[in-house]
Amino acid sequence: MENSKEVLRIFELQNDIENLNSLKNSSANERITKIKSILQYILNPAKHKLIAEGLFKDLHKSNEEVITTEISPLIITIKEVVKKLKSWMKDEHVPSPMTMTGMSSYIKYEGKGTVLILSPWNYPFQLTIYPLIYAIAAGNAVIIKPSEIADNTSSVISAMIKELFDENEVSVIQGDVKTATKLLEKPFNHIHFTGSPKVGKIVMAAAAKNLSGVTLELGGKSPVIIDETCNIKSAAEKVAWAKSLNSGQTCIAPDYALVHESQLSDFISAFSNTINKFYNPNEKGIESSKDYGRIINHPNFKRIKNLVDNAVSNGAKIETGGNFDENQKFISPTLINNVDMEMEIMREEIFGPILPIIPYKSKDEAIQTIQKLPTPLAFYVMSNKRSNINYFLNNTASGGSCINELMLTSVNPHLPFGGLNNSGIGKSNGKHSFEDFSNPRGIVKRNWGTLKPIYPPFNSKIFKYFKKIVSI
């Protein structure tokens, strides 16, 4: 079937008013049953094997990394949603002002209707199923367009959804950019997109034509500050892990490091030693490590290599790493020094295992560098001095922040996760995600009394009393 016809068929099927009302009015138990079916699926050893095989083919992810970064976050999320959904769905009663005497007010959370999830290729399983869980929890019909770049994982997701859900509830439509464009033409009630700021602008422009709600989980250049007081060995180990996980293809990975000049040489040495400890303990080469991933495809490999080549040709220096193998799509974890803000590598998100390092002398100098770039999704500070930490936090903005740790801004379901402007719109995690996929419908109910005293013809005495109440 032609893809455009499939898009229309599924959208019309899900957009049927009886279908949407059925999903909107479904009980917490009905939604929980659907969500638990996802949990049972991913806990099935045979299904886990299929998921892991898809992720290995796409990104060379080890099974251990699959468990840590793709499966475990979903299990934690499902358990949180199952535990909290009934309380989230309850009507939320709110106070009423004196002018509404005799009335009660409450918020009723209901599904928005049709939801489109456009998921990315870097964590293709987790970042597809994660928003799906909350969209189901809120009572919506969902169309998923997984990334065609991670095509093996996308096929696994498609098979999983077909096994677990009816098409009118959740459906997967695979395809390339043309398919995504066709989907974006439809008047979805809400669109959830995870990807780059560049594509995020395209999604937002398309959503504006139908006044669709949007959640944009983007990225940008997230900095890590390494000050003069931190334990440099510990800091380097954390940065090396964060930058090499999934070969640096993580939206909240540190994109560049601001290192106090007194710590620079020690950081470079400690980072290099840590990478060898992680991925080359037997000196057989990082490329031989079963724990180190690959770049998703050749275009992204070439893009990253071009950023490095451009930086080096303009005076940057590779301090450690710098190994490229196009056949394997392998890039070793790499530190680059002597960069400046005019280089391409500092003007776009790297999304690979390359870390530019910029030495700084004063806190003000570090802040000035950060402020030259758009607001990042994540902001990291490695410091043992409270006044430094407070200064850096008070003089920057970001979607989320970590102090003396990395990559955890999205983990706690009680904290909102998401960016600001260029790094994203909307917040997710826990109840924040449930609300993001819900329409908080304000409801006023008359219990006793009447508004007739303020109906025409007007009585001046009544309005004198009214003015006293509202202190006009």
Buried (B, 14 or more C-beta within 10 A) or exposed (E): EEBBEBBBBBBEBBBEEEBBBBBBEBEBEEBBEBBBBBBEBBEEEEBBEBBBBBBBBBBBBBBEBBBEBBBEBBBEBBBBBBEBBEEBBEEEEEEBEEEBEEBBBBBBBBBBBBBBBBBBBBBBBBBBBBBBBBBBBBBBBBBBBBBBBBBBBBBBBBBBBEEBBEBBBBBBBBBEEEBBBBBBBBEBBBBBBBBBBEBBEBBBEBBEEBEBBBBBBBBBBBBBBBBBBBEBBEBBBBBBBBBBBBBBBBBBBBBBBBBBEEBBEBBBBBBBBBBBEBBBEEEEEBBEBEBBBBBBBEEBBBBBBEBBBEBBEBEBEBBBBBEBEEEEBBBBBBBBBBBEEEBBBBEBBBBBBBBBBBBBEEBEBBBEBBEEBBBBBBBBBBBEEEEBBEBBBEBBBBBBBBEBEBBBBBEEBEBBBBBBBBBBBBBBBBBBBBBBBBBEEEEEEEEEEEEEEEEEEEEEEEEEEBEEEEEE
